[in-house]
Amino acid sequence: MAVLVLALCWLGLLLTPGAKAAEDEHMPHDNNQTTDGVQSLCQALDPSPQVQPFVEELTQPPVIDISTGQQLTLGVYKIKQKFHPDLPETTLYAYGTSQETASTPGPTLLATRGIESYVRWENHLNDSEHFLTVDHSIHWANPKSGGVPIVTHLHGGEVLSESDGYPDAWYTSAGELGPAFTTQNYTTEGAVVRSMTLSEYDDGNDNPTGSLLNGLRWRDPLTETPELNATEVWEIINLTEDAHPIHLHLVSFRVKSQQAFDAVRQANYNCSFFVPFPDPKSCFTEAPQKPELHHRGWKDTATVYPGKVTVFVVRWATQSGEQFSFDATSGPGYVWHCHILDHEDNDMMRPLKMMAANSSQLP
C-alpha cells in the first residue's frame, strides 16, 4: 500500500499542469506544493510518524485445525489493535471466531489434503458505511439500506464458485445480499433446507391482489425438486397480513415450530433471519414455539400465520416409510399451494417434481 501511495504521489507531480520539470530537475521537490492552483494528491495524506522499528516481536496468528470434519465459523468484526507501543490503537475490520479473538492478521487455517473442510463466514460489521473513504464512482457494492458488505476468498481453497469470494456475492450483517449471492445454506444436517416466502402485491390498477409463493408465479421455472424418500426442512416466511393454509400434494409433513418476527425491521433490511433470537440483529422476536395441538402429528395442510416463520419437516415418501406403489417421479408432477380459493387461483400455487435418488436433474 505504501508503494502504491508513493507511486500515486509522484504521478500527481508528474501530471501537474504547468510543471516545469526541466527547469527544476536539480531542485528539491515538496510533495505538498501546488502548481497553478492544482494541489498534489499527497496533500490529503497524513505523514507516517517516526517510530523505532523492531521493538516488539511480530504477532503470531492463531492456528485452527479445519480437518476435523466439524464446521468452523469465522466472523468479521470491527476491532481496535495496537501495532507499535508508540502508536495509538488502530481501527480495523478483522477475522476471528468471536469479537474478542478477532485480529489482524487473522487465524491460519490448517487443512489436510484429501479431507473436506467446512467454514462458515459471518458478517458482524454494523457500521452504516465503511470507516475508510470509498470511491462510489467506480464499481462498488451499494446496499440499499447501507452497511458494510463483505465476501471472503480463501487462498488455496478448492471450492465451488459460490463459495470462492466472487465480488458480487457480498452480504451485509442485516442480511442484504449481492446479485451473485447463491444460497445461505451451503451445508445441511442431513436434510435439504428450503427457505420460502409468502407474499402479496398490488399493481395499483384495481386488478386482483397477487399472491405468490417464494416470489414466483405458476408459470415460472420449476424450483421444488425433492428427491424420492428424502427428508427436507421447509422454512416458510409469511410476509403477508393473512394466514395461509399451505397444502402439499402426495406427501405428509410435521410442523416443527412457529416463530414470530419483526415485519417492519425485516422490510427495512434492519435485521436478519439468519441471526438467532435473542441477538439484537435477529428479526425474530421470540424463541421457536411448539406447534398448537391441532398442528401436531402428520399433516398435509397447516396454517402459516402472518408475521411468523413456520417450519415443516417434509418426508418425500409414504407415511409408513414404504415405497410408493407407483412411479412418483413420472410427469407431470405435483403441486403445493395455499388452500384459500382466490389465493391459489391468483398464482399462489407452484409445481413440484419428485426426482429419483441421485438424479442428475437435481438443482
C-alpha positions as CSV (number, residue, x, y, z in Angstrom):
1,M,0.0,0.0,0.0
2,A,2.8,2.4,0.8
3,V,4.4,1.7,-2.5
4,L,1.1,2.4,-4.3
5,V,0.5,5.7,-2.5
6,L,4.1,6.8,-3.2
7,A,3.6,6.0,-6.9
8,L,0.4,7.9,-7.0
9,C,2.0,10.9,-5.3
10,W,4.8,11.1,-7.8
11,L,2.4,10.6,-10.7
12,G,0.4,13.5,-9.3
13,L,3.5,15.7,-9.5
14,L,4.4,14.4,-13.0
15,L,1.0,15.2,-14.3
16,T,0.6,18.6,-12.6
17,P,-0.4,21.1,-15.4
18,G,2.3,23.7,-16.0
19,A,5.0,21.9,-14.0
20,K,8.5,22.9,-15.3
21,A,10.3,19.7,-14.8
22,A,13.3,20.7,-17.0
23,E,13.9,23.9,-15.0
24,D,13.5,22.3,-11.6
25,E,15.3,18.9,-12.1
26,H,18.1,19.9,-9.8
27,M,15.8,21.5,-7.1
28,P,14.3,19.5,-4.2
29,H,10.5,18.9,-4.6
30,D,7.8,19.5,-1.9
31,N,5.2,16.8,-2.3
32,N,2.6,19.1,-0.9
33,Q,3.3,22.0,-3.2
34,T,0.7,23.5,-5.6
35,T,1.2,24.5,-9.2
36,D,-1.2,26.8,-11.0
37,G,-3.7,26.1,-8.2
38,V,-3.6,22.3,-8.6
39,Q,-2.9,20.5,-5.3
40,S,-0.9,17.3,-5.1
41,L,-2.7,14.1,-4.0
42,C,-0.3,13.8,-1.1
43,Q,-1.6,17.0,0.4
44,A,-4.5,14.9,1.7
45,L,-2.3,12.2,3.3
46,D,-1.2,12.1,6.9
47,P,2.5,11.5,7.1
48,S,3.7,8.4,8.9
49,P,5.1,9.1,12.3
50,Q,8.8,8.3,13.0
51,V,8.9,5.2,15.3
52,Q,11.6,2.9,16.5
53,P,11.4,-0.4,14.4
54,F,11.9,-3.9,15.7
55,V,10.9,-3.2,19.3
56,E,8.3,-6.0,19.5
57,E,8.0,-9.5,18.1
58,L,5.6,-10.0,15.2
59,T,2.1,-11.2,16.2
60,Q,1.7,-14.9,15.6
61,P,-1.8,-15.6,14.2
62,P,-3.7,-18.4,15.9
63,V,-3.7,-21.8,14.1
64,I,-7.1,-23.5,13.7
65,D,-7.3,-27.1,12.5
66,I,-10.2,-27.4,10.0
67,S,-9.6,-31.0,9.0
68,T,-11.7,-32.3,11.9
69,G,-14.9,-32.6,9.9
70,Q,-16.6,-30.0,12.1
71,Q,-17.8,-26.7,10.7
72,L,-15.7,-23.7,11.7
73,T,-17.5,-20.3,12.0
74,L,-15.3,-17.2,11.3
75,G,-16.8,-13.7,11.5
76,V,-15.6,-10.3,10.5
77,Y,-15.6,-7.8,13.4
78,K,-14.7,-4.2,14.0
79,I,-11.8,-4.0,16.4
80,K,-9.0,-1.8,17.7
81,Q,-5.5,-3.1,17.7
82,K,-2.0,-1.7,18.5
83,F,0.8,-2.3,16.0
84,H,3.5,-0.4,17.9
85,P,3.9,0.7,21.5
86,D,4.4,4.3,20.5
87,L,1.3,4.4,18.3
88,P,-2.4,4.6,19.3
89,E,-4.8,1.8,18.7
90,T,-5.9,1.4,15.0
91,T,-9.5,0.7,13.9
92,L,-9.6,-2.4,11.8
93,Y,-12.0,-5.0,10.3
94,A,-10.7,-8.4,11.4
95,Y,-11.4,-12.1,11.2
96,G,-11.9,-14.3,14.3
97,T,-14.1,-16.8,16.0
98,S,-15.5,-14.0,18.1
99,Q,-15.2,-10.3,18.8
100,E,-12.6,-11.0,21.5
101,T,-10.4,-13.3,19.3
102,A,-10.6,-11.3,16.1
103,S,-7.2,-9.9,15.0
104,T,-5.1,-8.8,12.1
105,P,-3.6,-10.9,10.7
106,G,-6.4,-13.4,11.1
107,P,-6.1,-17.0,12.1
108,T,-4.2,-19.6,10.0
109,L,-6.4,-22.4,8.9
110,L,-4.7,-25.8,9.0
111,A,-6.1,-28.2,6.3
112,T,-5.2,-31.7,5.4
113,R,-5.1,-32.8,1.8
114,G,-8.0,-35.1,0.9
115,I,-10.2,-34.2,3.9
116,E,-13.1,-31.8,3.2
117,S,-13.3,-28.8,5.5
118,Y,-16.3,-26.6,6.2
119,V,-16.0,-22.9,7.0
120,R,-19.0,-20.5,7.6
121,W,-18.2,-16.8,7.1
122,E,-20.3,-14.3,9.0
123,N,-20.6,-10.5,8.7
124,H,-20.7,-8.8,12.1
125,L,-20.0,-5.2,10.8
126,N,-22.8,-2.9,12.0
127,D,-21.3,0.3,10.6
128,S,-23.7,2.3,8.4
129,E,-20.8,2.7,5.9
130,H,-17.1,1.7,5.6
131,F,-14.9,3.6,8.1
132,L,-12.4,4.2,5.2
133,T,-13.3,6.6,2.3
134,V,-14.7,4.6,-0.6
135,D,-14.9,6.0,-4.2
136,H,-18.5,5.2,-5.2
137,S,-17.9,6.4,-8.8
138,I,-16.3,3.1,-9.6
139,H,-17.8,-0.4,-9.3
140,W,-18.8,-1.0,-5.7
141,A,-21.4,-2.9,-3.7
142,N,-24.1,-0.4,-2.6
143,P,-26.6,-2.0,-0.2
144,K,-29.9,-0.3,-0.4
145,S,-30.1,0.1,3.4
146,G,-26.4,0.8,4.0
147,G,-24.0,-1.3,5.9
148,V,-20.6,-2.8,5.1
149,P,-20.8,-5.7,2.6
150,I,-18.2,-8.4,2.7
151,V,-17.3,-11.5,0.7
152,T,-14.4,-13.8,1.6
153,H,-11.9,-15.5,-0.6
154,L,-9.8,-18.2,1.0
155,H,-6.4,-18.5,-0.7
156,G,-5.6,-22.1,-1.6
157,G,-9.2,-23.3,-1.2
158,E,-10.6,-25.6,-3.8
159,V,-14.3,-24.7,-3.6
160,L,-17.4,-24.2,-5.6
161,S,-17.6,-20.8,-7.2
162,E,-20.5,-19.8,-5.0
163,S,-18.1,-20.0,-2.0
164,D,-15.0,-18.6,-3.7
165,G,-15.5,-14.9,-2.9
166,Y,-17.0,-13.6,-6.1
167,P,-17.2,-9.8,-5.9
168,D,-21.0,-9.5,-6.4
169,A,-21.7,-12.3,-3.9
170,W,-21.5,-9.9,-1.0
171,Y,-23.7,-9.8,2.0
172,T,-24.3,-7.4,5.0
173,S,-24.8,-8.1,8.6
174,A,-28.5,-7.2,8.2
175,G,-28.9,-10.0,5.6
176,E,-29.0,-7.9,2.4
177,L,-27.4,-9.9,-0.5
178,G,-25.5,-9.0,-3.6
179,P,-26.7,-10.0,-7.1
180,A,-24.5,-13.0,-7.3
181,F,-25.1,-14.5,-3.9
182,T,-26.3,-18.0,-4.3
183,T,-27.6,-19.6,-1.1
184,Q,-27.5,-19.2,2.7
185,N,-27.4,-23.0,3.1
186,Y,-24.0,-24.2,2.0
187,T,-24.2,-27.3,4.2
188,T,-27.1,-29.1,5.8
189,E,-27.5,-31.5,8.6
190,G,-28.7,-34.5,6.5
191,A,-31.7,-32.7,5.0
192,V,-32.2,-30.1,2.3
193,V,-33.4,-26.8,3.8
194,R,-35.6,-24.6,1.7
195,S,-36.4,-21.0,2.9
196,M,-39.5,-19.7,1.1
197,T,-41.7,-16.6,1.4
198,L,-45.4,-16.0,1.2
199,S,-46.0,-12.5,-0.3
200,E,-48.7,-10.4,-1.8
201,Y,-48.6,-7.5,-4.3
202,D,-51.0,-4.9,-5.7
203,D,-50.2,-3.4,-9.1
204,G,-52.3,-0.3,-8.4
205,N,-54.6,-0.8,-11.3
206,D,-57.6,-2.3,-9.5
207,N,-56.5,-5.8,-10.5
208,P,-56.9,-8.7,-8.0
209,T,-54.2,-8.8,-5.4
210,G,-51.4,-11.2,-6.5
211,S,-50.4,-13.8,-4.0
212,L,-47.0,-15.6,-4.6
213,L,-45.1,-18.5,-3.2
214,N,-41.4,-17.6,-2.9
215,G,-41.9,-14.6,-5.2
216,L,-42.7,-16.8,-8.2
217,R,-45.8,-17.3,-10.4
218,W,-47.2,-20.7,-11.5
219,R,-45.6,-20.4,-14.9
220,D,-42.1,-19.6,-13.6
221,P,-39.4,-22.3,-13.9
222,L,-39.6,-25.3,-11.6
223,T,-37.7,-24.8,-8.3
224,E,-39.0,-27.5,-5.9
225,T,-37.4,-30.8,-7.0
226,P,-37.3,-33.1,-3.9
227,E,-35.6,-36.4,-4.0
228,L,-37.6,-39.6,-3.6
229,N,-37.5,-40.9,0.1
230,A,-35.5,-37.8,1.2
231,T,-36.4,-35.6,4.2
232,E,-36.4,-31.8,3.8
233,V,-36.9,-28.8,6.1
234,W,-39.2,-26.1,4.7
235,E,-38.9,-22.7,6.4
236,I,-42.0,-20.7,5.3
237,I,-41.8,-17.0,6.0
238,N,-45.2,-15.3,5.9
239,L,-44.7,-11.7,4.8
240,T,-48.4,-11.0,4.3
241,E,-51.1,-9.9,6.7
242,D,-53.1,-13.1,6.2
243,A,-53.0,-16.6,7.5
244,H,-52.4,-19.2,4.7
245,P,-53.3,-22.9,4.9
246,I,-50.4,-24.4,3.0
247,H,-51.1,-27.8,1.4
248,L,-48.6,-30.2,-0.1
249,H,-49.8,-32.8,-2.6
250,L,-48.8,-36.5,-2.3
251,V,-46.9,-36.5,1.0
252,S,-47.3,-35.6,4.7
253,F,-45.2,-33.5,6.9
254,R,-44.8,-32.5,10.6
255,V,-44.9,-28.9,11.8
256,K,-41.7,-28.4,13.8
257,S,-42.1,-24.8,15.1
258,Q,-43.5,-21.4,14.6
259,Q,-41.6,-18.2,15.4
260,A,-42.7,-14.5,15.2
261,F,-40.6,-11.9,13.6
262,D,-40.5,-8.1,13.3
263,A,-42.0,-7.4,9.9
264,V,-41.2,-3.7,9.9
265,R,-37.4,-4.2,10.6
266,Q,-37.4,-7.0,8.1
267,A,-38.9,-4.9,5.4
268,N,-36.3,-2.2,6.0
269,Y,-33.4,-4.6,5.9
270,N,-32.6,-3.8,9.6
271,C,-32.3,-7.4,10.8
272,S,-31.6,-10.9,9.6
273,F,-33.5,-14.2,9.7
274,F,-30.1,-15.9,9.8
275,V,-29.2,-14.5,13.2
276,P,-30.9,-16.4,16.0
277,F,-33.0,-14.9,18.7
278,P,-32.3,-13.1,21.1
279,D,-29.4,-11.4,19.2
280,P,-30.3,-7.8,18.6
281,K,-29.5,-8.2,14.9
282,S,-32.1,-11.0,14.6
283,C,-35.5,-10.4,13.0
284,F,-37.1,-12.9,15.4
285,T,-38.9,-11.5,18.5
286,E,-39.2,-14.8,20.3
287,A,-37.7,-18.3,20.5
288,P,-39.2,-21.0,18.3
289,Q,-42.6,-22.1,19.7
290,K,-44.0,-25.6,19.6
291,P,-47.0,-26.1,17.2
292,E,-50.5,-25.9,18.5
293,L,-52.3,-29.1,19.4
294,H,-54.2,-29.2,16.1
295,H,-51.0,-28.8,14.2
296,R,-49.3,-31.8,15.8
297,G,-49.0,-35.2,14.1
298,W,-48.7,-35.9,10.3
299,K,-50.4,-33.2,8.2
300,D,-50.9,-32.4,4.5
301,T,-52.1,-28.9,5.3
302,A,-51.1,-26.5,8.0
303,T,-51.8,-22.8,8.7
304,V,-48.8,-20.4,8.3
305,Y,-49.6,-17.4,10.4
306,P,-48.8,-13.8,9.4
307,G,-45.5,-12.4,10.7
308,K,-44.2,-15.9,11.6
309,V,-41.8,-18.4,10.2
310,T,-43.4,-21.8,10.2
311,V,-41.1,-24.8,9.8
312,F,-42.2,-28.0,8.1
313,V,-40.3,-31.3,8.2
314,V,-41.3,-33.0,4.9
315,R,-40.7,-36.7,4.2
316,W,-41.0,-37.4,0.5
317,A,-42.3,-40.9,1.0
318,T,-45.4,-42.7,2.2
319,Q,-46.3,-42.3,5.9
320,S,-45.4,-45.9,6.6
321,G,-42.0,-45.4,5.0
322,E,-42.6,-48.0,2.4
323,Q,-42.1,-47.4,-1.3
324,F,-44.9,-45.9,-3.4
325,S,-46.8,-48.5,-5.3
326,F,-46.4,-46.4,-8.4
327,D,-43.7,-44.2,-10.0
328,A,-43.9,-40.9,-8.1
329,T,-41.2,-39.4,-10.3
330,S,-43.3,-39.6,-13.5
331,G,-44.7,-36.5,-15.1
332,P,-46.3,-34.0,-15.0
333,G,-45.6,-33.8,-11.2
334,Y,-47.3,-32.4,-8.2
335,V,-48.1,-29.0,-6.6
336,W,-48.0,-27.1,-3.3
337,H,-50.3,-24.1,-2.7
338,C,-52.4,-22.0,-0.4
339,H,-55.8,-23.6,0.1
340,I,-57.7,-20.4,0.0
341,L,-59.5,-20.5,-3.4
342,D,-58.9,-16.9,-4.6
343,H,-55.2,-17.2,-3.5
344,E,-54.4,-20.4,-5.3
345,D,-56.3,-19.1,-8.4
346,N,-54.2,-15.9,-8.3
347,D,-50.8,-17.6,-8.6
348,M,-50.3,-18.8,-5.0
349,M,-49.6,-22.3,-6.4
350,R,-46.3,-23.8,-7.5
351,P,-45.3,-27.0,-9.2
352,L,-43.1,-29.6,-7.6
353,K,-41.4,-32.6,-9.3
354,M,-40.2,-35.7,-7.4
355,M,-36.8,-36.8,-8.6
356,A,-35.2,-40.2,-8.4
357,A,-32.4,-40.7,-5.9
358,N,-29.1,-39.3,-7.1
359,S,-30.8,-37.8,-10.1
360,S,-28.7,-35.6,-12.4
361,Q,-31.7,-33.3,-12.7
362,L,-31.4,-32.2,-9.1
363,P,-30.6,-28.5,-8.7
